[in-house]
Amino acid sequence: ITVNDAPPPSPLASVRAHFRRSKLAAETLVELSSEDSPATIVIHDSATWLISIPAGSLDLPVGKAFYDMEFTDNSGRKKTFISGTIEVLQDVTR
């Protein structure tokens, strides 16, 4: 993550992502987190906020899902830098 072409001023402490059926849905379909064991989001460099999501499958139902990623620095400040939608298609190969 860069802000104005520079890494954020404070080191990264944790990251989590939620996938929901709608932006306002109370139910979380899938949650990924750097605090899971094993981590479903890996922090490679806390100073530069370099992260990755290990290869694997998201157990999302067919349809559209909304997601965002919340980053927390070592001062406890939370910021959402990434959000969007993903569409899971019905498998047609049997």
Secondary structure, 3 states (H helix, E strand, C coil): CCECCECCCCCEEEEEEEEECCCCCCCCCEEEECCCCCCCCEEEECCCCEEECCCCCCCCCCEEEEEEEEEEECCCCEEEEEEEEEEECCCCCC
